[in-house]
Amino acid sequence: MRLDVVSIFPEYLAPLRQSLLGRAVADGRIQLEVHDLRRWATDRHRSVDDTPYGGGAGMVMRPDVWAAALDDVAPAGATVVVPTPAGHPFSQATAADLARREHLVFACGRYEGLDQRVVLDAARRVEVLELSIGDYVLAGGEVAALVVIEAVTRLLPGVLGNPESAVTDSFGEGSPGLLEHPAYTRPVEFRGLAVPPVLLSGNHAAIARWRRDESLRRTARRRPDLVARLDPATLDAADRAV
Ligand SMILES: COc1cccc(COC(=O)c2cn[nH]c2)c1
């Protein structure tokens, strides 16, 4: 996979060269290039933003600068990802979809975002995905790009150590669509807190049942929205009793 990232703060993307992902980049399993958007700025001040038509606070990133950058960085066949609070919700399913693509280009906006014609023009040539990683506003798209890149590249076989299951919507072992159950390791008692005895029992059926129950309880408590989406057919009688 090839990754290109365009930003006015390229140093924000330094974490991509760390740890397992950094190793995949160093040995060429992933091609990564980070570009400074100002390279495509045309005036003496290398400006990349301007005041918004229609008035209002903040600045908008200029279409000419971004279009020139994407012309160079996103050839036909690339997928352009624009992190934005106004985007389609990013999910594990989206991550799995993006993991199957050859070339991802991340356009990191700042200020109030990109002139919409950047997206419209690029969409004539390549697929453009405006994605939101959550309902909050960051100062720029760089951190969101790091989130998406990590979620995507960890799914690539042979890229990040242990091959993660490519199952797109699993939140727990074999419990698709549920939150992960609690995890424990040594010591068996820690600051007066014990490990749930079932996990020490060696009874694998009971352990699987406990884990499933904990996933269901946690999901019901923390994410009723996920429970509403569960396919009732995947809930057995014991699940319904939780
Ligand atoms: C491209 O336009 C903008 C405008 C404003 C902020 C940003 C940065 O992205 C986010 O804040 C974000 C992404 N998902 N959730 C929040 C981009």
The ligand as an ORCA input file, in Angstrom:
! r2SCAN-3c Opt
* xyz 0 1
  C     -11.489     19.488      6.457
  O     -12.222     20.374      7.271
  C     -11.974     20.362      8.624
  C     -12.544     21.376      9.401
  C     -12.319     21.400     10.771
  C     -11.533     20.423     11.372
  C     -10.978     19.416     10.599
  C     -10.179     18.332     11.249
  O     -10.958     17.143     11.379
  C     -11.718     17.039     12.545
  O     -11.770     17.940     13.358
  C     -12.471     15.786     12.735
  C     -12.446     14.695     11.903
  N     -13.290     13.772     12.457
  N     -13.822     14.287     13.584
  C     -13.330     15.519     13.793
  C     -11.196     19.369      9.209
*
